[in-house]
Amino acid sequence: MRVTRSVSDVKKNIAEIVNMTCYTKERFVISKYGKDCAAIIPITDLEILERIEDLFDIRDAEAAIKEAEEKGGIISFEQFRKEIGVDN
């Protein structure tokens, strides 16, 4: 379930909101001047979001590697440093 609370309400009731989030898995959207701007969510929701982000990052990295291989290959970091003239 999702509940919207104002910033001032969250300031007054943060302990209650955190407890509800922890124990009932309630999600709170925090609004400022009537606009949704942040959320307090259960840690399990955050962990799921982070896993999804990791999957997108892996997919993007795999696509970048494939594209690099199709365009002539991948060079090592040391080779890159030599090519740009910063090899020590």
C-alpha positions as CSV (number, residue, x, y, z in Angstrom):
1,M,0.0,0.0,0.0
2,R,1.1,3.6,-0.7
3,V,0.4,6.6,1.5
4,T,1.3,10.2,0.7
5,R,2.5,12.4,3.5
6,S,3.9,16.0,3.5
7,V,7.4,16.7,4.6
8,S,6.1,18.5,7.7
9,D,4.0,15.4,8.6
10,V,7.0,13.1,8.1
11,K,9.1,15.3,10.4
12,K,6.5,15.1,13.2
13,N,5.9,11.4,12.7
14,I,9.1,9.8,11.5
15,A,9.3,7.1,14.2
16,E,5.8,6.0,13.4
17,I,6.3,6.0,9.7
18,V,9.6,4.0,10.0
19,N,7.9,1.5,12.2
20,M,5.0,1.1,9.8
21,T,7.4,0.7,6.9
22,C,9.4,-1.9,8.8
23,Y,6.6,-4.0,10.2
24,T,3.7,-3.6,7.8
25,K,5.7,-3.0,4.6
26,E,3.8,0.3,4.1
27,R,5.3,2.6,1.5
28,F,5.2,6.4,2.1
29,V,5.5,9.0,-0.6
30,I,6.8,12.3,0.7
31,S,5.4,15.4,-0.9
32,K,6.7,18.9,-0.8
33,Y,4.4,21.8,-1.9
34,G,2.0,19.2,-3.2
35,K,4.5,17.4,-5.5
36,D,5.8,13.9,-4.8
37,C,9.5,14.1,-4.3
38,A,10.8,11.1,-2.2
39,A,9.7,7.9,-0.6
40,I,10.2,5.7,2.4
41,I,10.1,2.1,1.4
42,P,10.8,-1.2,3.1
43,I,14.4,-2.4,2.7
44,T,13.3,-5.4,0.7
45,D,11.9,-3.1,-1.9
46,L,15.2,-1.2,-2.1
47,E,17.1,-4.5,-2.4
48,I,14.8,-5.5,-5.3
49,L,15.3,-2.1,-7.0
50,E,19.1,-2.4,-6.6
51,R,19.1,-5.9,-8.1
52,I,17.1,-4.6,-11.1
53,E,19.6,-1.8,-11.6
54,D,22.5,-4.3,-11.4
55,L,20.8,-6.4,-14.1
56,F,20.4,-3.4,-16.4
57,D,24.1,-2.5,-15.8
58,I,25.2,-6.0,-16.7
59,R,23.0,-5.9,-19.9
60,D,24.5,-2.5,-20.9
61,A,28.0,-3.7,-20.2
62,E,27.5,-6.9,-22.3
63,A,26.1,-4.8,-25.1
64,A,29.1,-2.4,-24.9
65,I,31.5,-5.3,-25.1
66,K,29.7,-6.8,-28.0
67,E,29.7,-3.5,-29.9
68,A,33.4,-3.0,-29.2
69,E,34.2,-6.5,-30.4
70,E,32.2,-5.9,-33.6
71,K,34.1,-2.6,-34.2
72,G,37.6,-4.1,-34.0
73,G,38.1,-5.5,-30.5
74,I,38.9,-4.4,-27.0
75,I,42.2,-3.2,-25.8
76,S,43.7,-3.4,-22.4
77,F,43.8,-0.4,-20.0
78,E,47.6,-0.4,-20.3
79,Q,47.4,-0.3,-24.1
80,F,44.8,2.6,-23.9
81,R,47.2,4.5,-21.6
82,K,50.0,4.0,-24.2
83,E,47.8,5.2,-27.0
84,I,46.8,8.4,-25.2
85,G,50.4,9.0,-24.1
86,V,50.1,8.7,-20.3
87,D,52.1,5.4,-19.9
88,N,54.7,5.7,-17.2
